[in-house]
Amino acid sequence: MLPPIASRFVAGESPADALEHAREVNERGVSVILNRLGEHYDERGPAEDDAAAYRDLVEELANTDVDACISIKPSQLGLDVGDDTFRELVTDLVDHAADRDVFVWIDMEDHPTTDVTLDVFCDLARKHDGGVGVCVQANLERTRADVERLADVPGKVRFVKGAYDEPASIAYKDKARVDEAYRELLEYAFEHFDGGIAVGSHDPEMIDLAKRLHDEHGTDFEIQMLMGVRTDAQFDLAAEGYDVWQYAPYGGKWLSYFWRRVRERKENLLFALRAVVGR
């Protein structure tokens, strides 16, 4: 059973728990991106198991009124086994989801996975004329060129600052420079994309920039935030009429994810400490 201390950041251990969380969040006007926790499988079996679990979740979403989609990690669906395994499993899943009108996000992991992830996304997005999204990371120097490549690809692109500790030879290490790159990417996207922009940020300045760019260019966008982080802001933005999505992980492999969230921000650590001491 999921301890109460982790329930701020994880939507439960089972798909039923995750769907119930999604229903509750939907009542506040926020949609949900469901991610089954799991990554870096170096054997095909666990990757096939998670792919099958996602197909089952797609079936449930297709037969419910819950406003939710799914998000997978490449290493969860076999990328560490091999590029061909990843392409096979994610193609099967996206085909299955497209037939049931369920959107699939492909997360981005560390820099060696970027090329194959983008190639598979582009192929699937063109095959289904959308219905799939991908994440790009502002801290990588290459991302501007990647975004220019994606401008005419159907589907959606999630813009994040980047959480992986990448080498200084290929990535911006200074926070101010990453912020600058993020602004530049949003400015380019709102000017050149025909919608499909997802602002994956908890930074009020970046969200305000997206609002201004939307007013200037009329380009549709959505805001994406993690479960447990600035939850009140998520509900407030939804009440203002913005399209808000909450990224909500679930599953038995919750412990490492929970501690990552706790370590990221002082307020998350204080939350965990208060929960432990009962204050």
Summary of the structure (lengths in Angstrom):
residues: 279
radius of gyration: 18.0
end to end distance: 22.0
largest distance: 52.8
contacts: 919
relative contact order: 0.14
helix: 52%
strand: 16%
